Amino acid sequence: MEGNVENFQYQMVQIPPNIAVNAKAHRGNEAATHLQQIVDKYAVDGWEFYRIDNFGVNVQPGCLGALFGGKAQSIVYYVVTFRRRA
């Protein structure tokens, strides 16, 4: 190994783009709390939070859907990346 090059393992976890919150329970920090729970869950196994990325995916309608004029749908997915030293 040359210099300070470190090897990492990476773990990607897809999370929903939206979370449901009851209006009475809404406090404004639900997204942060949700992400904190995910980060804490993986930290137990030595995974370090690294970053969040979003990916757009175009979902084409199936044969029947296209036959009835269905259009492609764009969906955004969020992926949390964790890493740990290999």
Secondary structure, 3 states (H helix, E strand, C coil): CCCCCCCEEEEEEEECCCCCCCHHHCCCCHHHHHHHHHHHHHHCCCCEEEEEEEEEEEECCCHHHHHCCCCCEEEEEEEEEEEEEC
